[in-house]
Amino acid sequence: MSTEPRPRPASLCAGSRRDFLAQFGAGFTSLALSGMLEADGFFARPEVAASLGSDPMRVKPPHRPAKAKACIFLFMYGGPSQMDLFDYKPELNRRHGQTASLEQRRRDVKPGTLLGSKRTFRQCGKSGLWCSDVLPHLSGHMDKLAVIKSLYADSFAHGSAMIQMNSGRVLQGWPSMGSWMSYGLGSANVNLPGYVVMLDPRGGPISGAANWSSGFMPAAYQGTVFRASGNPILNLDPADGAPPGIQRDTITTLNHLNAGHMASRPGFSELQARIASYELAFQLQRSAPDALDLSQESAATLESYGVNQSRPDDHPLALGPAPFGRQCLIARRLVERGVRFIQIYHGGGHQQQNWDAHNGVEENLRIHGPEIDQPIAALLADLEQRGLLDSTLIVWGGEFGRQAVSQGGNGGRDHNPKGFTYWLAGGGVRGGTSYGETDELGHEAAVDRHHVRDLHATLLHLMGLDPLKLTYFYGGLDQKLTGVIEPEVIRGILA
Amino acid sequence: MDFPSTLIRSRPPARESRPGVPGGGRRGGVLGILQRAWPGRLDRSHGILRCVLGLLALWQGPSSIGVAAEVPGSAAQAPASGDWWAFRPLSRPEVPRVADPRGRHPIDAFILEALSEKALSPAPEASPRELLRRLHADLVGLPPTPDEIAAFERDPSPEAWSRRVDALLASPRYGERWGRHWLDVVRFAQSNGYERDGEKLEAWRYRDYVIRAFNEDKPYDRFLREQIAGDQLAAGLVDRDGRSGAAWRDAVVATGFLRLGVHDDEPDDKVLAEYDELDDIVGTTGAAFLGMTVACARCHDHKFDPIPQHDYYALLALFRPLHVGVGGGPGLDSPLFAPLASAAEVDAWKAGRERERRELEARREATADEAARKELSRRIEGLQKAVPPFEWALAARERGGPAPEVRILSRGNPRSPGAEVKPGFLKAAGGGEFAAAGAQGSPAAGRRLALADWIASPSNPLTARVLVNRVWHHHFGRGLVRTTTDFGRVGGLPSHPGLLDWLAGEFLRQGWSMKALHRLILTSATWKQSSRVPDAAAAGADPGNDLLWRQNLRRLDAEALRDTLLSISGSLNLEAGGRGFFPALSGEVLAGGSRPGTDWQVSGPGERARRSVYAYIRRTSMVPMFEAFDYSNATSPLAERPVTTVAPQALMLLNDAFVQDQAAALARRVREEPVAPAESSGAAPGSPQAFPDEARWLRRAWTLATGRFPEAGESASVAAFFARQVDVWSGLGHRMSFRPDVPDTLSVPYFNALPAERFLVPPGPEWEAHKGLWPREYEGNRALEAGRGPFALRRGLDLGDGELSFGLVPQVGCSQVGLLLRASVRPREPAESALEVVFEPREGRVSVRHTTPRSATRLAAREGVALDGEGLRVRLRLDGGRLVVRLGEGADPVLETALPPGIPPTGALGVRAWGSGVGLDRLHWTPAGGTPRALWPERPRDWARHRALESACLLMLNLNEVAYVD
């Protein structure tokens, strides 16, 4: 990063990465003052304060002024069907049942039977953006969205496509976008992780934790899985059920002893950092559950997100809006608390448990449409009403889109990375924008085509980061989220 | 994939000036390069000559290869191939003569010389206790016992020191520690990564081989030759009778090195995926053995080092004969697995099979019985498909025949092939054309062996330097070159170039012996320096301690920390080798996978107490205990782990079940072990009788944790903590806790393997755990019926009419607590039938329902009840066909309902919890007309003291003094 003296990696002769990391402050972010050490004035000592100032998650200035301070990424795992949701293709519908030769897997062009959308589309709002009847609630908010219909990616397979959508490469081992944002901007919250991931109750996505990994960056930058129900964070409560008072006393006594240990070891700021990390852990035990405590929300709010709706009984895999609604509402609460990057996976496990509609796109939409529709509409309205939409970037999309031709006996659609839709809303985004086009069948990005790296560059840009300046040294290179090929910010959707 | 014509960007934006960093320094161009290469030596008189040489080098490098023209700007930026320190032959520096008597050891002489230039002096020797702890941490990753420390403190002589060093180097624990360092460098893991993340069968043999190699002090040149080309060495290693002995097997298993990379079994582009796997091999080989970022030259000439793209593909050509991008299981024709049997043994097996086949065929000819003929045909067919009963290694397998040609790929794109490249080595490091048998067109065999020989040559300037620097790194927390896998221009310069070369030379003179190198370093005063020196002058002049005016304070890495906890608690299981054990994964962690728990197994407590190096490593299910403490990323070479300090580490060490188990084990250990004489006659004399039990326990636990007796103030703090804890726990003796620990979806095999007690951890053996109702199976997963999660039934209690009472203590995150009344679980039924009183603290709801294995019917509900307090009193009365629920002290029922038909007159008591755990205080059952019966376990008189001791032990395991080594 060029906005400040960059924490130089290990390769460089002056301050090495090791030194930098050794001086890390305490974890999720800056310091919470409490307990006996505070009473001792421990944290006020200049050397302690100095060591805590080099926290990896401390707030760092963006490269450019940006409206968006936080990002909520609604990840539609499995790959939602663009031509049944936002990318209206009358020609495809007209040619329904005809044969067309399309690339169905890499370099595997073969004839297939075109499958028109059975959904009804209409143009919505002042902008007249198209939205299908799968998402009736969301269709009332189209003027807030910038819909990008001309994205393409590099892989027809979930595993590598997921990894690419999250980390820019089809290869496993690179940091995910949330890690890049945490690294580039730090975290504005005090007692919560800066990069939160929430998962579908039906399971995680394919490749699991590799999707929110920090790759070759320190683990401090990886996503923290936050459970929407139950105990939110791993090991937040003692496994043996010991009451909170025990823990308070343990940390107080421990840090008193550790302060004595430190006194005879001058000049090692990591000892101070570790003491502080225990205080922070204690704070986290209160602040994390508080973020989940929806009893602080009004009945109207809960209702708008669909939090209390019961599970529908028309399909065994369907959950209704409650779980995702709860997660969207928690995401808003996390944004209010200064969490930088929140990724919610909608859909888990395999096949019809997510957007992977091989076995019937109609059935798939019937399961998943109602699960996301009301919650997303409520999230957009709620953020707007609270004045947070301007400073929050909302991202919606999956790892790829779907084919124009039919698959299987139940009207399924196979994977398609050659053309698919994302939409953005909120901070810095020009709402009511339809950008780019696929071909007349909705198969391949045709007009204003953009590779995933351009989407990544756009998201970084909207968060105030320059995709070329946000670099991390590893393996002999200044690595970037967008890789070696220069990306192009999708300017057509910027406000 | 899309490769637009926009080419690789030139150097990133300017940054602050740093010597040795191309593009980073203010001084660019040749002078800059030379100055970086020759720090401090480039004075003006030398300058012109150097400039000329440099320009010549600049000129030669990139233009000597065909593709340079395709990479605009590269010629201007390409580095000089010539005079970079790391490519120069090893010098044979004189050991400096220093006046200081402390400079008798050659290492110390080099260090003192550099210190004296800055007018600094080295720190005094650390205390014997610190030295021994440091030695153990360095060599074996386990702490010394208090007895070992005491013995060394009695005799800290140099001879005693050498004996300790030798003893630890001879311990099998040494290979487990140092082998793990190597596994980081070679991106070791036991699965492929990506969607299915399938197991790399037999990969564990490679891990065991590495450990064995370190323990046997296998000469490093041999070690590396085996990994790169063991299969090609093996022919010379068979026993005299042609059998595959240990040396032969090791050589074959070692080539697993080439197979450890991520493997996408569903690649988007098969050809590209092959090159990705070859890139992984080339890149890892360059990083591990040569300390060069070779992979940077895949798409273009290396930006900073003299590695033209041509050299990358020349290296790649050496590996091209390998099968890559392939899967499948063991078999004689497998592209991935080799039988651990020599050619002679395989031939013998084949001959046996042939004999058997002929016999069977003869019998088939001889019989007229159609059924018998069919059976024999079936057996013959089976014989042909049979996988031989050998052990197998994940190993190098070549395609055979002439190797596919290799061409320079423009920007790494296999669909843009350029000029053909012959196999070869890095020219910058003295490697020339490849002349051995195996040049293009001729048989491919021998290419890797030639590469291995070139790397293992004493004249290779990189190999020995890189290795001794790695060893130095792990003894001091950093290398003489800090970037241990990057000796190129972007990497650091050696802080002590003379010492580095002297060590490398000595390493060669000692026959590439790592143990000799350890001895050399560990007997130096430099290594033995104290880290605890308040030397303000030195701290000012050299704040980063580059000159080593003291030893560095170091935090234990993930494995050493976990192993140390096991060692302190006395639970450590030293069983070595094999596929490995599976650390317990909590529900939160399992939830992240698309098939939660798939390919994970359930290891028993003994297995789970094994050393960390034997933990199964699955790329998409990394163990949080390791990950939190900066474990290897297990995907790409990582030679210097970052050291972060973050709050999740504290949560881990305070709250994780594994750490709590260690605290409990340590508490048991100090309570139960016989009172050692040393304890009564140690630094603080007194007979056992003089110490109350508690004081002795605490003192002993402290001593085990830190290796020293507590000081008076420390004893007082711990004793006061203990006393407070006794008070707290005394008030909790009547509490039982129930804790669920699974997500709501599990892969079917894991669901079946995980015992019910891991679904819901019950408070004691008198409770029988059940998994709950998981009716749906889809795509290999089983999903929980919401609200019907795991529960536990109380053994030996039959509820008829009467009253159940308790205090309700839901933990944070607890979403549902159910009290199951008159419950029953019939054999072969998936779940219970019961009358259940359900508490939902988050919703503030109490309800009553009737559950059966197929249904749940709500009978009554009450909203708006505050349930999340500490110990709300609950009374549930079963009386003549009615259930009455009362909360708090009030007499008015909160709920009242008639029992529906189907509720039996008697049945079991059960407890269900979901979301997080629940505590039940003073659970009583009072049968109608009877006396109250307490249902919490009989706590022994000392229970609160024992729990308090566990709390104190947990505290001690968290001490900074445990995690850091002076």
Contacts between the chains, C-beta under 8 A, distances in Angstrom:
chain1	res1	chain2	res2	distance
A	2	B	13	5.1
A	2	B	14	8.0
A	2	B	15	7.1
A	5	B	16	5.9
A	6	B	15	6.1
A	6	B	16	7.7
A	8	B	15	8.0
A	8	B	18	7.0
A	10	B	482	5.5
A	10	B	483	5.4
A	10	B	492	7.4
A	10	B	640	5.7
A	11	B	21	7.6
A	11	B	482	7.3
A	11	B	483	4.3
A	11	B	486	5.7
A	11	B	490	5.2
A	11	B	491	4.9
A	11	B	492	5.7
A	12	B	18	5.2
A	12	B	20	7.2
A	12	B	21	5.6
A	12	B	24	7.1
A	12	B	492	6.6
A	13	B	18	6.1
A	13	B	19	5.7
A	13	B	20	5.2
A	13	B	21	7.6
A	13	B	482	7.9
A	13	B	492	5.4
A	13	B	493	6.2
A	14	B	18	5.8
A	14	B	544	7.9
A	15	B	544	7.2
A	16	B	478	7.4
A	16	B	482	5.2
A	16	B	492	7.4
A	16	B	544	7.4
A	17	B	640	7.8
A	17	B	642	6.7
A	18	B	477	7.7
A	18	B	478	6.1
A	18	B	482	7.1
A	18	B	640	6.4
A	18	B	642	7.2
A	18	B	643	6.8
A	19	B	544	5.9
A	21	B	642	4.5
A	21	B	643	5.4
A	21	B	644	5.6
A	22	B	643	5.4
A	24	B	643	8.0
A	24	B	644	5.2
A	24	B	645	5.0
A	24	B	646	7.2
A	25	B	645	7.6
A	26	B	645	6.3
A	26	B	646	6.8
A	26	B	647	6.1
A	27	B	644	7.9
A	27	B	645	6.7
A	27	B	646	3.1
A	27	B	647	3.5
A	27	B	648	6.6
A	27	B	649	7.3
A	27	B	650	7.7
A	28	B	646	6.6
A	28	B	647	5.1
A	28	B	648	7.7
A	56	B	644	6.9
A	56	B	646	7.9
A	106	B	268	5.1
A	106	B	269	5.5
A	107	B	269	7.9
A	152	B	2	8.0
A	154	B	1	5.1
A	154	B	2	7.3
A	154	B	268	6.1
A	155	B	268	3.8
A	156	B	268	5.3
A	157	B	195	7.0
A	157	B	264	7.5
A	157	B	266	4.2
A	157	B	267	7.2
A	157	B	268	5.8
A	158	B	195	5.6
A	159	B	194	3.8
A	159	B	195	3.2
A	159	B	196	7.5
A	159	B	264	6.5
A	159	B	266	6.2
A	160	B	194	6.5
A	160	B	264	5.8
A	160	B	266	7.7
A	160	B	267	7.0
A	160	B	268	5.9
A	161	B	268	7.9
A	163	B	194	7.5
A	170	B	264	7.8
A	170	B	268	6.5
A	171	B	262	7.0
A	171	B	276	6.4
A	172	B	193	4.6
A	172	B	194	6.3
A	172	B	262	5.1
A	172	B	619	6.9
A	172	B	635	5.8
A	173	B	262	6.9
A	173	B	633	6.5
A	173	B	635	3.7
A	173	B	636	5.0
A	199	B	591	5.8
A	199	B	592	6.4
A	201	B	744	5.4
A	201	B	745	7.2
A	202	B	745	5.7
A	202	B	781	7.8
A	202	B	783	6.7
A	203	B	591	7.4
A	203	B	593	6.8
A	203	B	594	5.2
A	203	B	595	6.9
A	203	B	596	5.9
A	203	B	743	7.7
A	203	B	745	4.4
A	203	B	781	6.1
A	204	B	591	6.2
A	204	B	592	4.2
A	204	B	593	4.9
A	204	B	594	5.5
A	204	B	596	7.0
A	205	B	594	5.7
A	206	B	195	4.5
A	206	B	594	4.6
A	207	B	193	7.6
A	207	B	194	6.0
A	207	B	195	5.8
A	207	B	197	7.1
A	207	B	594	7.6
A	207	B	620	5.4
A	208	B	592	4.5
A	208	B	593	4.1
A	208	B	594	6.5
A	208	B	620	4.5
A	208	B	621	6.7
A	209	B	592	4.8
A	209	B	593	7.8
A	209	B	620	6.1
A	209	B	621	7.1
A	209	B	622	6.6
A	210	B	193	7.0
A	210	B	194	7.9
A	210	B	619	6.9
A	210	B	620	5.0
A	213	B	633	7.8
A	215	B	633	6.7
A	215	B	635	7.8
A	216	B	633	6.2
A	216	B	636	6.4
A	216	B	638	7.3
A	218	B	630	6.7
A	218	B	642	4.3
A	218	B	644	4.8
A	219	B	627	5.6
A	219	B	628	6.7
A	219	B	630	5.9
A	219	B	631	7.9
A	219	B	642	7.9
A	219	B	644	6.4
A	219	B	646	7.6
A	220	B	644	4.8
A	220	B	646	5.1
A	222	B	627	7.9
A	224	B	648	7.4
A	225	B	588	6.4
A	225	B	589	7.9
A	225	B	591	7.0
A	225	B	592	5.9
A	227	B	588	6.3
A	227	B	591	7.1
A	227	B	813	7.7
A	229	B	813	7.5
A	229	B	815	5.3
A	229	B	842	8.0
A	229	B	915	5.5
A	230	B	813	4.6
A	230	B	814	7.6
A	230	B	815	6.0
A	230	B	914	7.2
A	230	B	915	3.6
A	230	B	916	5.3
A	231	B	588	7.1
A	231	B	811	7.5
A	231	B	812	6.5
A	231	B	813	3.6
A	231	B	915	7.0
A	231	B	916	4.3
A	232	B	813	6.5
A	233	B	588	7.5
A	233	B	648	7.8
A	233	B	651	7.3
A	234	B	586	6.5
A	234	B	588	4.5
A	234	B	589	6.5
A	234	B	624	6.0
A	234	B	648	7.3
A	234	B	651	7.2
A	234	B	652	7.9
A	235	B	586	7.8
A	235	B	624	7.8
A	235	B	648	7.4
A	235	B	651	4.2
A	235	B	652	5.4
A	235	B	654	7.5
A	235	B	655	4.1
A	235	B	656	5.0
A	236	B	651	6.4
A	236	B	655	7.0
A	236	B	812	7.0
A	236	B	813	7.4
A	237	B	655	6.2
A	237	B	811	5.4
A	237	B	812	5.6
A	237	B	813	6.9
A	237	B	916	6.3
A	237	B	917	7.3
A	238	B	654	6.9
A	238	B	655	4.6
A	238	B	660	7.0
A	239	B	655	5.9
A	239	B	656	6.4
A	239	B	657	3.9
A	239	B	660	5.4
A	239	B	739	7.0
A	240	B	657	7.8
A	240	B	660	5.4
A	240	B	737	7.2
A	241	B	735	8.0
A	241	B	737	3.5
A	241	B	739	6.2
A	241	B	811	6.2
A	241	B	917	5.0
A	241	B	919	5.7
A	242	B	951	7.4
A	243	B	728	7.4
A	243	B	732	7.2
A	243	B	809	7.9
A	243	B	870	7.8
A	245	B	728	6.3
A	246	B	725	6.8
A	246	B	728	5.8
A	246	B	951	6.2
A	247	B	654	6.6
A	249	B	721	6.5
A	249	B	724	5.9
A	249	B	725	7.2
A	249	B	728	7.8
A	250	B	654	6.8
A	250	B	721	7.7
A	250	B	951	6.5
A	250	B	954	6.7
A	250	B	955	5.3
A	250	B	958	7.7
A	251	B	654	7.6
A	253	B	717	5.9
A	253	B	718	7.5
A	253	B	720	7.9
A	253	B	721	4.4
A	253	B	955	6.1
A	254	B	955	5.3
A	254	B	958	5.4
A	254	B	959	6.9
A	256	B	717	6.1
A	257	B	714	6.2
A	257	B	717	5.9
A	257	B	718	7.7
A	257	B	955	7.9
A	257	B	959	6.2
A	258	B	959	6.6
A	258	B	960	4.5
A	260	B	713	6.9
A	260	B	714	7.0
A	261	B	959	7.0
A	261	B	960	5.0
A	261	B	961	5.2
A	262	B	960	7.0
A	264	B	532	6.2
A	265	B	531	7.4
A	265	B	532	5.4
A	265	B	553	6.4
A	265	B	966	7.3
A	266	B	532	7.8
A	266	B	534	4.7
A	267	B	534	7.4
A	267	B	539	5.7
A	268	B	553	4.9
A	270	B	553	7.4
A	270	B	555	6.8
A	270	B	643	7.2
A	270	B	645	5.8
A	270	B	964	7.8
A	271	B	553	7.7
A	271	B	960	5.7
A	271	B	964	7.0
A	273	B	645	4.2
A	274	B	645	5.1
A	274	B	650	8.0
A	274	B	960	5.8
A	274	B	963	7.1
A	275	B	960	7.4
A	277	B	645	5.4
A	277	B	646	6.1
A	277	B	647	5.0
A	277	B	649	6.4
A	277	B	650	4.9
A	278	B	647	7.9
A	278	B	650	4.5
A	278	B	654	7.8
A	278	B	958	7.6
A	280	B	647	4.1
A	280	B	650	7.3
A	281	B	647	4.4
A	281	B	648	7.7
A	281	B	650	3.7
A	281	B	651	4.9
A	281	B	654	6.8
A	284	B	647	5.7
A	284	B	651	7.1
A	285	B	651	8.0
A	285	B	812	7.3
A	289	B	812	4.7
A	289	B	813	6.4
A	292	B	813	7.6
A	294	B	842	7.5
A	295	B	842	7.1
A	295	B	844	7.4
A	311	B	786	6.9
A	316	B	776	5.9
A	317	B	776	8.0
A	317	B	778	6.8
A	348	B	594	6.5
A	348	B	745	7.0
A	349	B	594	5.4
A	349	B	595	7.1
A	349	B	745	6.3
A	349	B	778	7.1
A	349	B	779	6.0
A	349	B	781	5.3
A	350	B	594	6.2
A	350	B	595	7.4
A	350	B	778	7.5
A	350	B	779	3.7
A	350	B	780	7.3
A	350	B	781	7.4
A	351	B	778	7.5
A	351	B	779	5.4
A	352	B	778	7.9
A	353	B	778	6.5
A	353	B	779	6.9
A	353	B	781	7.9
A	417	B	268	7.8
A	451	B	2	6.0
A	468	B	9	7.3
A	468	B	12	7.7
A	468	B	13	7.8
A	469	B	12	7.9
A	469	B	13	6.4
A	471	B	12	5.9
A	473	B	490	7.8
A	475	B	283	7.8
A	475	B	287	7.8
A	475	B	293	5.6
A	475	B	295	6.7
A	475	B	296	7.4
A	475	B	636	7.0
A	476	B	293	2.8
A	476	B	295	7.8
A	476	B	296	4.9
A	476	B	302	7.9
A	476	B	304	7.2
A	476	B	305	7.6
A	476	B	486	5.6
A	476	B	488	6.4
A	476	B	490	5.5
A	476	B	491	7.8
A	477	B	293	7.4
A	477	B	296	6.0
A	477	B	303	7.9
A	478	B	12	4.7
A	484	B	8	5.3
A	484	B	9	7.1
A	484	B	299	6.9
A	485	B	2	7.9
A	485	B	3	7.5
A	485	B	4	6.2
A	485	B	6	6.4
A	486	B	6	5.3
A	486	B	9	6.1
